[in-house]
Amino acid sequence: MYNIERSYLNIIYVEVGIITMDEINKEQYIRELFIELLLMLRAGALQNLGMLTNPATGKKETKIDLAKRVIDMLGMLQKKTEGNLSDQETKMLENLLAELRILYIKESKSNESDKE
């Protein structure tokens, strides 16, 4: 629903000369880049949590410290972009962080029990 309303408003803005189609395309492109960045960081975190295969080695490797660093980066992005994201972008970032934090806690506990 948000996208439909947003698209409709963009058409109105173009018709009355408030913005150009190039500006709309640029805005959409930037939104897509942001989503791609989030997904790329998520993949890195999942790989470091041992949930995805490392393409360089062909093995699943757990690097809990690196996973935490990526999750912290996503948290920093959330703080730095607060108030500047669309509802969809905000929700996606919140969901990614929630998912990764839960997986990080599970993996941390698993690593602790493996050491004992």
N, C-alpha and C positions, 0 to 999 in steps of 0.2 A: 504494500500500500504506500509506503514511504516513497519508493522509487517512482511509482505512477504519479503521485502528487508532485514530486520534485520535477519530473520530466514535463508535466503539464505547466508548471510555473516557469520552467526554462523556456518553453515555447512562447508563453505570454511575454516574458522579458525580451526575447528576441524580436517578437512582433512590434513591441513598442519602443525598441531600440535601447533598452537598458543594458543588455549584454549581447555579445555576438556568439555565433555558433562555435567559432574558434575557442572562445573562452569556456564554453560548455564542454567542448571536447578536451581541452586542457585540464579542466576540473575533474572530469571523469578519468582521464589518464593518470592524474596524480592520485586519485582515490584507488585506482587499480594498482599502482605502484606501492602504495601503503599496505594494501592487503597482501600483495606478493611479499613484501618485506616481513610482515607478520608471519606468513606461512613459511618463509625461509628460516626465520629464527626458530619457529616451532619445530621444524624438521631437525635443525641443529640440536635443539634441546632433547628431542626424542632419540636422536642418534647417540648423544652423550649419556642418556639414561639407559642405553642398551636395548632400546625398543625398535631401532631401525639398523639395518646393516650399513656399516661404513663402506662406501663405494670404493675407497682406496685399498682396503684390506680384504673386503668380502666377508668380514666377521662382525658380529655384534659385540660392541665394546662398551663397558660402563666407565664413564669418566664423570663422576658425581660433581666434582668441583667445577668442571666446565659447564655442566648442565645448570648448576646454580648460577653461574655467571650469566648465561643466556637468559635465564628466568629473571634475574636482577635487571638485565638490560631492558627486557620487556616491561618490567615494573617502572623503570626510569622513563621509558617512552610514554607510558600511561600518565605519569605525573607531568612530564614536559608538554604533552599535547592536550592536557585537560582543558575542555571548553572549545577546542579547535577541531574536533572530530564530529562526523555525522553520527547519528544514533546507531546506524549499522556498524560503523567502524568502532565505536565505543563498545558496543555489545560484543563484537568479535574479539577485541583485545581483552575484555573482562573474561570472556569464556576461555580464551587461550591460556590466560594466566591461571585461572581456577584449575583447569585441566592439568597444566604442567606442575603447579604447586602440589596437587594431590599425588601425581605420579612421582614427583621428587621425594615427598615424604615417604611414600611406600618403598621406593628404591633405597632411600637412606636407611630405613628400618631393616630392610632386607640385607643391606651391606653390613649393618651392625650385628645382626644375628649370625651372619656368615663368619664374622671375625671371632665370635665367642666359641 
